[in-house]
Amino acid sequence: MNLCIAVPGLTAVQRSRLEAALAAHTLTFCAEFPEFEKRAAVATAHVIFGNVPAAWLSAAAGLRWVQLESAGVDAYLGLNATPRAASVVLTNLAGFYDRAVAEAALAGILAFYRQLPRLLVAQPAARWIKSEVEPAIRALAGQRVLLLGAGGIARRLARVLAAFDAEVQFFSRTARTGVLSAPAELDAALATTDLLINTLPHTPATIGFLDHARLVRLKRDAVVVNVGRGSTLDEAALLALLDAGHLGGAVLDVTAIEPLPVGSPLWCHPRVLLTQHTGGRFPGETDRKIDVFLANVTRFERGEPLHSGVDVARGY
């Protein structure tokens, strides 16, 4: 098979590892190719490892499987819209980033609860603001947390927050025991929520899910955390409620447009903490991606179901 390796920044050791493990196949490391050469490599590939522009895949007549190096699959959901002899299998890295994203979310939450953004601004100016920030310090113990989504990231966050004695509740569009699933249940829960954490994926059903009507139902001074997808949150509504003093703050790892435009008011809002979609990063990440890919190659060669197959109809 022709395997197109489109993961950028591979080291010589990582390339050698792939070459040794996949010696029976033809490998093309195309990530650093000029665009025309990269497109040509994609067009002749049977398997692609990495995120290439989705529009290029229609030219790959022999394509059989795409292993993304991301959890997000938005751009690739139309992969099989082009008539082919056989459907292309799409796999992603579902569950791969759970621990890192949970750590990032917790860091942002604790930064707000302990007033770190204000303290860090005061530090280079040598301003002693102890008496100003102490009344605003909050504790996670007893906080009512509502997690939107019940996937790996949400479940890991629930375990972490429970260790701080927070009261955690889930909302999931799929009915599960003990989990909110009806919109009316969600709207009722928002009124008593101190901390709202969104982990929902991007799908047609989740675009604008957190709109003004929902955000305004939140308990006054609630903190909103978005580690799902930027498209799920109405950022204009969020800013309006922050400015009105209705919400206490927001931790945003993702935004609707990335990179965030220079003129966005989110950059300079005193109650917004931007982590610039770094939540999923962790040491050894690329080696772990290779582990996932090689394990799936073995399954692919045996004709076995691949791990983290994407349900195109559901959008994740």
Residue frames as qw, qx, qy, qz and C-alpha x, y, z in Angstrom:
[[0.000, 0.887, 0.462, 0.000, 0.00, 0.00, 0.00],
 [0.323, 0.476, -0.053, 0.816, 0.97, 3.61, -0.50],
 [0.435, -0.708, -0.465, 0.305, 0.99, 5.36, 2.88],
 [0.213, 0.686, 0.005, 0.696, 1.12, 9.14, 2.97],
 [0.534, -0.478, -0.462, 0.523, 2.52, 10.37, 6.30],
 [0.121, 0.718, 0.207, 0.654, 1.33, 13.96, 6.64],
 [0.573, -0.759, -0.240, 0.194, 2.17, 14.58, 10.32],
 [0.320, 0.842, -0.208, 0.382, 4.43, 17.65, 10.52],
 [0.224, -0.792, 0.454, -0.341, 7.60, 17.96, 12.59],
 [0.987, -0.153, -0.038, 0.017, 8.57, 14.29, 12.76],
 [0.302, -0.765, 0.551, 0.141, 12.07, 13.67, 14.07],
 [0.425, 0.471, -0.745, -0.204, 14.54, 11.38, 12.34],
 [0.130, -0.116, 0.936, -0.306, 13.94, 8.81, 15.08],
 [0.568, 0.327, 0.493, -0.572, 10.17, 8.94, 14.57],
 [0.624, 0.544, -0.327, -0.456, 10.54, 8.60, 10.79],
 [0.235, 0.384, -0.893, -0.010, 12.85, 5.62, 11.25],
 [0.354, 0.042, 0.817, -0.452, 10.38, 4.01, 13.60],
 [0.674, 0.456, 0.200, -0.545, 7.59, 4.32, 11.02],
 [0.507, 0.566, -0.578, -0.298, 9.82, 3.04, 8.23],
 [0.028, 0.274, -0.949, 0.152, 10.83, -0.01, 10.26],
 [0.440, 0.186, 0.722, -0.500, 7.28, -0.81, 11.37],
 [0.649, 0.595, 0.250, -0.403, 5.82, -0.31, 7.89],
 [0.217, -0.481, 0.692, 0.493, 8.62, -1.80, 5.79],
 [0.414, 0.272, 0.847, 0.192, 6.12, -3.82, 3.75],
 [0.280, 0.845, 0.450, -0.070, 4.52, -0.64, 2.46],
 [0.452, 0.407, 0.136, 0.782, 5.56, 2.39, 0.42],
 [0.288, -0.755, -0.380, 0.450, 5.87, 5.45, 2.68],
 [0.323, 0.568, 0.143, 0.744, 5.88, 9.07, 1.58],
 [0.334, -0.563, -0.406, 0.638, 6.62, 11.67, 4.26],
 [0.268, 0.581, 0.445, 0.626, 4.79, 14.55, 2.64],
 [0.268, -0.822, -0.408, 0.292, 4.21, 17.03, 5.47],
 [0.263, -0.696, 0.151, 0.650, 7.05, 19.33, 4.43],
 [0.477, 0.276, 0.614, 0.566, 6.56, 18.94, 0.65],
 [0.138, 0.127, -0.174, -0.967, 5.65, 21.95, -1.52],
 [0.600, 0.229, 0.393, -0.658, 1.89, 22.03, -2.03],
 [0.705, 0.408, -0.354, -0.459, 1.86, 20.54, -5.54],
 [0.378, 0.297, -0.873, 0.082, 4.04, 17.59, -4.44],
 [0.244, -0.015, 0.769, -0.591, 1.99, 17.09, -1.31],
 [0.686, 0.288, 0.123, -0.657, -1.24, 17.01, -3.34],
 [0.629, 0.390, -0.619, -0.263, 0.31, 14.47, -5.68],
 [0.131, 0.200, -0.917, 0.318, 1.27, 12.24, -2.74],
 [0.463, 0.137, 0.557, -0.676, -2.25, 12.46, -1.36],
 [0.682, 0.362, -0.198, -0.604, -3.76, 11.60, -4.75],
 [0.631, 0.299, -0.707, -0.111, -1.89, 8.29, -4.94],
 [0.135, -0.310, 0.785, -0.518, -2.31, 7.29, -1.29],
 [0.547, -0.288, -0.754, -0.222, -4.24, 4.30, -0.03],
 [0.564, -0.638, -0.450, 0.269, -3.78, 5.40, 3.59],
 [0.174, 0.688, -0.127, 0.693, -3.18, 8.89, 4.98],
 [0.592, -0.502, -0.463, 0.428, -1.87, 9.59, 8.46],
 [0.245, -0.233, -0.091, 0.936, -2.37, 13.25, 9.33],
 [0.252, 0.759, 0.468, -0.375, -4.65, 16.16, 8.55],
 [0.275, 0.025, 0.482, 0.832, -4.38, 17.22, 4.93],
 [0.351, 0.191, -0.002, -0.917, -6.87, 19.67, 3.37],
 [0.574, 0.238, 0.732, -0.279, -10.13, 17.77, 3.05],
 [0.585, 0.677, -0.014, -0.447, -10.74, 19.12, -0.45],
 [0.156, 0.589, -0.749, -0.260, -7.67, 17.23, -1.71],
 [0.446, -0.116, 0.873, -0.160, -9.10, 13.84, -0.80],
 [0.730, 0.488, 0.257, -0.403, -11.59, 13.73, -3.66],
 [0.494, 0.690, -0.485, -0.210, -8.63, 13.23, -6.04],
 [0.160, -0.413, 0.888, -0.122, -7.42, 10.15, -4.13],
 [0.746, 0.074, -0.377, -0.544, -9.29, 7.48, -6.08],
 [0.705, 0.054, -0.702, 0.089, -7.61, 4.58, -4.28],
 [0.125, -0.424, 0.536, -0.719, -7.94, 5.99, -0.78],
 [0.608, -0.268, -0.739, -0.111, -9.14, 3.46, 1.78],
 [0.591, -0.634, -0.426, 0.261, -8.46, 4.97, 5.20],
 [0.166, 0.697, -0.178, 0.675, -7.61, 8.34, 6.77],
 [0.627, -0.471, -0.470, 0.406, -6.17, 8.44, 10.29],
 [0.008, 0.889, 0.018, 0.458, -6.51, 12.00, 11.53],
 [0.523, 0.033, -0.521, 0.673, -4.13, 13.38, 14.13],
 [0.211, -0.218, 0.208, -0.930, -6.93, 15.36, 15.76],
 [0.200, 0.317, 0.848, -0.375, -10.12, 14.68, 17.67],
 [0.392, 0.582, 0.138, -0.699, -12.01, 17.22, 15.54],
 [0.453, 0.138, 0.799, 0.370, -13.38, 15.84, 12.27],
 [0.332, 0.674, 0.302, -0.587, -15.55, 18.71, 11.04],
 [0.269, 0.638, -0.413, -0.592, -13.88, 19.25, 7.67],
 [0.051, 0.272, -0.926, -0.259, -13.79, 15.53, 6.81],
 [0.516, 0.209, 0.691, -0.461, -17.41, 14.53, 7.27],
 [0.688, 0.585, 0.017, -0.430, -18.05, 14.76, 3.52],
 [0.256, -0.506, 0.770, 0.292, -15.17, 12.41, 2.75],
 [0.349, 0.129, 0.908, 0.191, -17.39, 9.83, 1.06],
 [0.431, 0.669, 0.251, -0.551, -19.55, 12.32, -0.80],
 [0.300, 0.585, -0.591, -0.467, -17.32, 11.69, -3.83],
 [0.961, 0.113, -0.012, -0.252, -18.35, 8.44, -5.60],
 [0.058, -0.609, 0.791, 0.003, -15.76, 5.74, -4.93],
 [0.615, 0.094, -0.760, -0.188, -15.39, 2.04, -5.50],
 [0.614, -0.397, -0.641, 0.236, -15.40, 1.59, -1.72],
 [0.300, -0.923, -0.101, -0.221, -16.08, 3.94, 1.20],
 [0.400, 0.489, -0.502, 0.590, -13.10, 5.47, 2.98],
 [0.646, -0.551, -0.480, 0.221, -12.74, 4.67, 6.67],
 [0.065, 0.738, -0.186, 0.645, -12.20, 7.77, 8.82],
 [0.708, -0.459, -0.444, 0.301, -10.60, 7.50, 12.26],
 [0.001, 0.854, -0.149, 0.498, -9.64, 10.26, 14.67],
 [0.380, 0.207, -0.692, 0.579, -7.97, 10.61, 18.06],
 [0.593, -0.586, -0.201, -0.514, -11.08, 10.42, 20.20],
 [0.833, -0.541, -0.106, 0.033, -10.08, 10.14, 23.85],
 [0.751, 0.262, -0.178, 0.579, -6.46, 10.93, 23.07],
 [0.180, 0.488, -0.173, 0.836, -6.49, 14.42, 24.59],
 [0.553, -0.666, -0.450, -0.218, -8.75, 13.79, 27.60],
 [0.675, -0.472, -0.279, 0.494, -6.12, 14.11, 30.32],
 [0.388, 0.043, 0.065, 0.918, -4.39, 17.17, 28.84],
 [0.162, -0.526, -0.355, -0.756, -7.63, 19.06, 28.19],
 [0.608, -0.664, -0.434, -0.033, -8.92, 18.28, 31.67],
 [0.609, -0.332, -0.178, 0.699, -5.68, 19.64, 33.16],
 [0.195, 0.228, 0.201, 0.932, -5.92, 22.79, 31.04],
 [0.358, -0.637, -0.442, -0.520, -9.53, 23.37, 32.02],
 [0.663, -0.603, -0.370, 0.245, -8.73, 22.89, 35.70],
 [0.505, -0.106, -0.053, 0.855, -5.80, 25.31, 35.43],
 [0.015, -0.403, -0.283, -0.870, -8.04, 27.98, 33.94],
 [0.529, -0.659, -0.460, -0.273, -10.78, 27.44, 36.50],
 [0.674, -0.503, -0.289, 0.457, -8.40, 27.65, 39.45],
 [0.365, 0.135, 0.062, 0.919, -6.75, 30.73, 37.95],
 [0.243, -0.554, -0.299, -0.738, -10.11, 32.51, 38.05],
 [0.673, -0.611, -0.407, -0.085, -11.14, 31.16, 41.41],
 [0.680, -0.433, -0.157, 0.570, -7.82, 32.23, 42.97],
 [0.096, 0.973, 0.087, -0.189, -7.79, 35.59, 41.12],
 [0.706, -0.226, 0.336, 0.581, -4.48, 34.85, 39.38],
 [0.446, 0.607, 0.344, 0.560, -5.11, 37.02, 36.29],
 [0.156, -0.956, -0.078, -0.236, -5.53, 40.13, 38.48],
 [0.672, -0.662, 0.216, 0.251, -2.53, 39.22, 40.61],
 [0.736, 0.080, 0.361, 0.567, -0.31, 38.64, 37.58],
 [0.264, 0.797, 0.231, 0.492, -1.23, 42.03, 36.13],
 [0.373, -0.920, 0.035, -0.113, -0.41, 43.71, 39.45],
 [0.863, -0.323, 0.107, 0.372, 2.92, 41.92, 39.89],
 [0.622, 0.284, 0.127, 0.719, 5.11, 43.79, 37.32],
 [0.037, -0.767, -0.098, -0.633, 3.63, 47.07, 38.56],
 [0.330, 0.054, -0.675, 0.658, 4.56, 46.17, 42.17],
 [0.461, -0.365, -0.039, -0.808, 0.93, 46.77, 43.23],
 [0.029, -0.021, -0.920, 0.391, -0.11, 45.08, 46.49],
 [0.499, -0.159, -0.281, -0.804, -3.79, 44.25, 45.86],
 [0.168, -0.053, -0.949, 0.262, -4.35, 41.65, 48.58],
 [0.228, 0.320, 0.580, -0.713, -7.36, 43.45, 50.04],
 [0.487, 0.351, -0.230, -0.766, -8.93, 43.85, 46.57],
 [0.530, 0.195, -0.749, -0.347, -8.72, 40.24, 45.44],
 [0.008, -0.064, 0.922, -0.383, -9.35, 38.37, 48.68],
 [0.518, 0.234, 0.452, -0.688, -13.13, 39.04, 48.71],
 [0.686, 0.434, -0.267, -0.520, -13.38, 37.60, 45.17],
 [0.104, 0.350, -0.930, -0.027, -11.50, 34.34, 45.87],
 [0.847, -0.052, -0.035, -0.529, -13.68, 31.26, 45.42],
 [0.328, -0.329, 0.884, -0.055, -13.30, 27.58, 46.30],
 [0.436, 0.078, -0.747, -0.496, -14.34, 24.59, 44.22],
 [0.075, -0.168, -0.924, 0.336, -15.74, 22.79, 47.25],
 [0.219, 0.531, 0.638, -0.512, -19.53, 22.89, 47.05],
 [0.234, 0.419, -0.308, -0.821, -19.62, 24.51, 43.62],
 [0.730, 0.377, 0.526, -0.220, -22.34, 23.23, 41.32],
 [0.075, -0.443, 0.653, 0.610, -20.69, 22.17, 38.08],
 [0.772, 0.450, 0.336, -0.296, -22.58, 21.38, 34.90],
 [0.299, -0.349, 0.720, 0.521, -20.63, 19.50, 32.23],
 [0.694, 0.523, 0.001, -0.495, -22.02, 19.68, 28.70],
 [0.652, 0.441, -0.609, -0.099, -21.18, 16.35, 27.14],
 [0.811, -0.437, 0.339, -0.193, -20.41, 13.02, 28.76],
 [0.831, 0.455, -0.294, 0.129, -17.42, 11.87, 26.73],
 [0.811, -0.037, -0.327, 0.483, -13.88, 11.18, 27.86],
 [0.223, 0.388, -0.216, 0.868, -12.92, 14.79, 28.62],
 [0.502, -0.533, -0.048, -0.679, -16.09, 15.40, 30.61],
 [0.896, -0.342, -0.281, -0.040, -15.76, 12.18, 32.59],
 [0.675, 0.079, -0.337, 0.652, -12.13, 12.90, 33.46],
 [0.025, -0.457, 0.134, -0.879, -13.02, 16.44, 34.53],
 [0.699, -0.514, -0.203, -0.454, -15.81, 15.06, 36.69],
 [0.866, -0.226, -0.340, 0.289, -13.34, 12.83, 38.54],
 [0.443, 0.230, -0.243, 0.832, -10.90, 15.70, 39.05],
 [0.241, -0.489, 0.007, -0.838, -13.56, 18.14, 40.25],
 [0.792, -0.460, -0.334, -0.220, -15.08, 15.56, 42.58],
 [0.723, -0.065, -0.397, 0.562, -11.70, 15.41, 44.33],
 [0.114, 0.219, -0.188, 0.951, -12.20, 19.09, 45.16],
 [0.055, 0.415, 0.781, -0.463, -15.67, 18.28, 46.57],
 [0.302, 0.174, -0.221, -0.911, -17.52, 20.03, 43.74],
 [0.596, 0.310, 0.657, -0.342, -21.04, 18.83, 42.88],
 [0.023, 0.305, -0.668, -0.679, -20.93, 17.59, 39.28],
 [0.647, 0.431, 0.534, -0.332, -23.78, 16.98, 36.88],
 [0.276, -0.090, 0.700, 0.653, -23.73, 15.98, 33.19],
 [0.604, 0.551, 0.189, -0.544, -25.87, 17.03, 30.24],
 [0.254, -0.183, 0.826, 0.469, -25.76, 14.71, 27.25],
 [0.536, 0.232, -0.265, -0.767, -27.89, 14.66, 24.11],
 [0.587, 0.010, -0.790, -0.173, -27.93, 10.86, 24.45],
 [0.690, -0.541, 0.036, -0.480, -30.18, 9.75, 27.28],
 [0.546, 0.186, -0.747, 0.331, -28.21, 8.03, 30.05],
 [0.614, -0.606, -0.500, 0.066, -29.06, 7.09, 33.61],
 [0.516, -0.650, -0.195, 0.523, -28.44, 9.99, 35.98],
 [0.330, -0.112, 0.290, 0.891, -27.57, 12.38, 33.16],
 [0.335, 0.640, 0.254, -0.643, -29.66, 15.34, 32.02],
 [0.380, 0.096, 0.722, 0.570, -30.75, 14.99, 28.41],
 [0.162, 0.770, 0.592, 0.173, -33.90, 17.06, 27.86],
 [0.250, 0.485, 0.028, 0.838, -33.53, 20.78, 27.02],
 [0.462, -0.737, -0.159, -0.466, -35.97, 21.67, 29.80],
 [0.844, -0.448, -0.150, 0.253, -33.80, 19.79, 32.31],
 [0.608, 0.168, -0.023, 0.775, -30.74, 21.69, 31.10],
 [0.022, -0.645, -0.115, -0.755, -32.45, 25.07, 31.33],
 [0.660, -0.702, -0.164, -0.210, -33.58, 24.34, 34.89],
 [0.846, -0.275, -0.098, 0.445, -30.09, 23.25, 35.93],
 [0.453, 0.476, 0.004, 0.754, -28.43, 26.37, 34.50],
 [0.285, -0.815, -0.101, -0.494, -30.17, 28.56, 37.07],
 [0.721, -0.676, 0.148, -0.037, -28.23, 26.92, 39.91],
 [0.889, 0.207, -0.018, 0.407, -24.92, 26.37, 38.07],
 [0.354, -0.851, 0.169, 0.349, -21.74, 28.01, 39.36],
 [0.183, -0.539, 0.676, 0.468, -19.42, 26.53, 36.74],
 [0.816, 0.472, 0.209, -0.260, -20.48, 25.59, 33.22],
 [0.293, -0.491, 0.707, 0.417, -17.97, 23.50, 31.24],
 [0.769, 0.510, 0.006, -0.386, -18.61, 22.81, 27.57],
 [0.392, -0.372, 0.786, 0.300, -17.01, 19.74, 25.99],
 [0.725, 0.491, 0.424, -0.230, -19.46, 19.30, 23.11],
 [0.504, -0.026, 0.576, 0.643, -18.12, 18.54, 19.61],
 [0.257, 0.385, -0.207, -0.862, -18.92, 20.56, 16.51],
 [0.219, 0.317, 0.893, 0.233, -22.05, 19.18, 14.82],
 [0.118, -0.440, -0.425, -0.782, -25.03, 20.85, 13.13],
 [0.526, -0.654, -0.526, -0.133, -26.96, 20.33, 16.39],
 [0.601, -0.530, -0.268, 0.535, -24.35, 22.05, 18.59],
 [0.323, 0.323, 0.137, 0.879, -23.63, 25.20, 16.56],
 [0.203, -0.440, 0.027, -0.874, -24.65, 28.12, 18.78],
 [0.576, -0.390, -0.718, 0.015, -25.85, 25.71, 21.48],
 [0.390, -0.512, -0.413, 0.644, -24.73, 28.13, 24.18],
 [0.137, 0.595, 0.332, 0.719, -26.66, 31.16, 22.96],
 [0.093, -0.362, 0.270, -0.887, -27.85, 34.22, 24.87],
 [0.721, -0.363, -0.202, -0.555, -31.06, 32.49, 25.97],
 [0.881, -0.193, -0.401, 0.159, -29.08, 29.75, 27.67],
 [0.492, 0.208, -0.383, 0.754, -26.22, 31.84, 29.02],
 [0.229, -0.464, 0.113, -0.848, -28.58, 34.34, 30.66],
 [0.813, -0.402, -0.297, -0.299, -30.16, 31.49, 32.63],
 [0.679, 0.097, -0.542, 0.485, -26.90, 30.87, 34.42],
 [0.532, -0.723, -0.324, 0.297, -26.49, 31.79, 38.05],
 [0.104, 0.974, -0.123, 0.159, -25.08, 35.27, 38.49],
 [0.215, -0.785, 0.581, 0.000, -21.25, 35.24, 38.61],
 [0.942, 0.047, 0.329, 0.050, -21.08, 31.79, 37.01],
 [0.122, -0.628, 0.615, 0.462, -17.88, 30.98, 35.14],
 [0.863, 0.447, 0.084, -0.219, -18.11, 29.55, 31.61],
 [0.373, -0.504, 0.704, 0.334, -15.39, 27.21, 30.32],
 [0.813, 0.505, -0.003, -0.290, -15.20, 26.14, 26.68],
 [0.280, -0.497, 0.782, 0.252, -12.87, 23.25, 25.85],
 [0.698, 0.363, 0.615, -0.055, -15.20, 21.75, 23.24],
 [0.461, 0.349, 0.469, 0.668, -15.55, 23.67, 19.98],
 [0.076, -0.205, -0.074, 0.973, -15.69, 27.41, 19.38],
 [0.250, -0.215, -0.571, -0.752, -18.78, 27.08, 17.19],
 [0.384, -0.475, -0.791, 0.037, -20.89, 25.94, 20.16],
 [0.295, -0.582, -0.408, 0.638, -20.63, 29.26, 22.03],
 [0.201, 0.866, 0.296, 0.349, -22.18, 32.60, 21.05],
 [0.570, -0.073, -0.230, 0.785, -19.20, 34.81, 21.86],
 [0.053, -0.442, -0.113, -0.888, -21.12, 38.08, 21.38],
 [0.645, -0.594, -0.320, -0.359, -23.72, 36.95, 23.91],
 [0.778, -0.286, -0.341, 0.443, -20.97, 35.90, 26.30],
 [0.363, 0.165, -0.109, 0.911, -19.28, 39.30, 26.07],
 [0.294, -0.548, -0.222, -0.751, -22.57, 41.13, 26.57],
 [0.752, -0.561, -0.322, -0.131, -23.32, 39.18, 29.74],
 [0.695, -0.136, -0.261, 0.656, -19.78, 39.64, 31.06],
 [0.160, 0.326, 0.013, 0.932, -20.02, 43.39, 30.46],
 [0.489, -0.569, -0.258, -0.609, -23.40, 43.49, 32.21],
 [0.180, -0.448, 0.688, -0.542, -21.87, 41.81, 35.26],
 [0.878, -0.104, -0.008, -0.466, -24.12, 38.78, 34.91],
 [0.961, 0.079, -0.212, 0.158, -21.26, 36.32, 34.43],
 [0.577, -0.764, 0.197, 0.212, -18.14, 36.09, 36.54],
 [0.118, -0.662, 0.627, 0.394, -15.70, 35.04, 33.85],
 [0.908, 0.379, 0.017, -0.180, -14.84, 32.77, 30.96],
 [0.426, -0.491, 0.693, 0.312, -12.01, 30.36, 30.24],
 [0.768, 0.573, 0.037, -0.283, -11.80, 29.80, 26.48],
 [0.561, -0.324, 0.648, 0.401, -9.42, 27.25, 25.01],
 [0.352, 0.307, 0.712, 0.525, -11.29, 27.40, 21.70],
 [0.199, 0.518, 0.127, -0.822, -12.88, 30.26, 19.79],
 [0.691, 0.572, 0.373, -0.238, -15.17, 30.47, 16.78],
 [0.615, 0.758, -0.177, 0.127, -12.34, 31.79, 14.58],
 [0.708, -0.570, 0.301, 0.288, -8.78, 30.59, 15.06],
 [0.381, -0.112, -0.439, 0.806, -6.36, 32.26, 15.24],
 [0.060, -0.798, -0.518, 0.301, -8.54, 34.77, 17.08],
 [0.369, 0.732, 0.186, 0.542, -8.65, 38.04, 15.07],
 [0.396, 0.087, -0.321, 0.856, -6.51, 40.84, 16.50],
 [0.213, -0.321, -0.030, -0.922, -9.56, 43.09, 16.85],
 [0.582, -0.429, -0.668, -0.174, -11.60, 40.66, 18.92],
 [0.343, -0.702, 0.213, -0.587, -12.69, 42.12, 22.28],
 [0.938, -0.305, -0.164, -0.005, -11.98, 38.74, 23.85],
 [0.674, 0.337, -0.332, 0.567, -8.25, 39.55, 23.82],
 [0.162, 0.347, -0.357, 0.852, -8.48, 42.39, 26.32],
 [0.605, -0.569, -0.260, -0.492, -11.55, 41.56, 28.37],
 [0.116, -0.564, 0.649, -0.497, -10.57, 41.52, 32.07],
 [0.692, -0.159, 0.563, -0.423, -12.77, 38.50, 32.80],
 [0.915, 0.371, -0.070, -0.145, -11.71, 36.31, 29.87],
 [0.445, -0.568, 0.661, 0.208, -8.78, 33.91, 30.00],
 [0.783, 0.534, -0.202, -0.247, -7.66, 32.68, 26.57],
 [0.655, -0.436, 0.594, 0.168, -5.53, 29.57, 26.35],
 [0.324, 0.659, -0.460, -0.499, -5.34, 29.66, 22.53],
 [0.937, 0.196, -0.148, -0.248, -6.28, 26.04, 21.81],
 [0.242, 0.559, -0.759, 0.228, -3.27, 24.69, 23.70],
 [0.711, -0.349, 0.357, -0.495, -5.39, 22.49, 25.95],
 [0.987, 0.105, -0.001, -0.119, -4.56, 19.26, 24.16],
 [0.488, 0.663, -0.521, 0.226, -0.78, 19.60, 24.13],
 [0.781, -0.565, 0.258, -0.066, 1.35, 17.26, 26.24],
 [0.097, -0.661, 0.720, 0.189, 4.92, 15.88, 26.23],
 [0.285, -0.119, 0.939, 0.152, 5.46, 12.89, 23.95],
 [0.596, 0.446, 0.297, -0.598, 2.30, 13.68, 22.01],
 [0.551, 0.545, -0.465, -0.427, 3.64, 12.79, 18.56],
 [0.095, 0.272, -0.957, 0.045, 5.05, 9.45, 19.75],
 [0.403, 0.214, 0.752, -0.476, 1.64, 8.61, 21.20],
 [0.614, 0.529, -0.029, -0.584, -0.01, 9.49, 17.87],
 [0.386, 0.456, -0.766, -0.238, 2.35, 7.09, 16.12],
 [0.189, -0.059, 0.933, -0.300, 1.41, 4.40, 18.66],
 [0.564, 0.397, 0.449, -0.568, -2.27, 4.86, 17.79],
 [0.564, 0.586, -0.333, -0.477, -1.61, 4.81, 14.05],
 [0.226, 0.387, -0.890, -0.087, 0.57, 1.71, 14.08],
 [0.325, 0.087, 0.861, -0.381, -1.92, -0.18, 16.25],
 [0.615, 0.515, 0.257, -0.539, -4.65, 0.70, 13.77],
 [0.403, 0.555, -0.624, -0.374, -2.45, -0.32, 10.83],
 [0.065, -0.157, 0.981, -0.094, -2.23, -3.81, 12.34],
 [0.465, 0.369, 0.660, -0.460, -6.02, -3.95, 12.63],
 [0.515, 0.631, -0.143, -0.563, -6.42, -2.61, 9.09],
 [0.245, 0.448, -0.822, -0.252, -4.11, -5.28, 7.68],
 [0.117, 0.041, 0.973, -0.194, -6.09, -7.97, 9.51],
 [0.273, -0.367, -0.630, -0.627, -9.43, -6.62, 8.33],
 [0.319, -0.479, -0.709, 0.407, -10.46, -5.82, 11.91],
 [0.066, -0.925, -0.322, -0.193, -12.51, -2.78, 12.99],
 [0.437, 0.384, -0.253, 0.773, -10.31, 0.25, 13.63],
 [0.336, -0.535, -0.526, 0.570, -10.22, 2.09, 16.92],
 [0.015, -0.574, -0.143, 0.807, -11.85, 5.53, 17.06],
 [0.209, 0.344, 0.705, 0.584, -13.86, 5.15, 13.88],
 [0.153, 0.179, 0.123, -0.964, -15.90, 8.28, 13.12],
 [0.264, 0.556, 0.787, -0.054, -19.68, 8.02, 12.80],
 [0.154, 0.133, 0.323, 0.924, -20.17, 10.50, 9.95],
 [0.260, -0.621, -0.604, -0.426, -23.92, 10.67, 10.54],
 [0.512, -0.743, -0.363, 0.233, -23.41, 11.80, 14.15],
 [0.223, 0.914, -0.123, 0.315, -20.47, 14.02, 13.29],
 [0.189, -0.725, 0.607, -0.265, -17.95, 12.50, 15.73]]
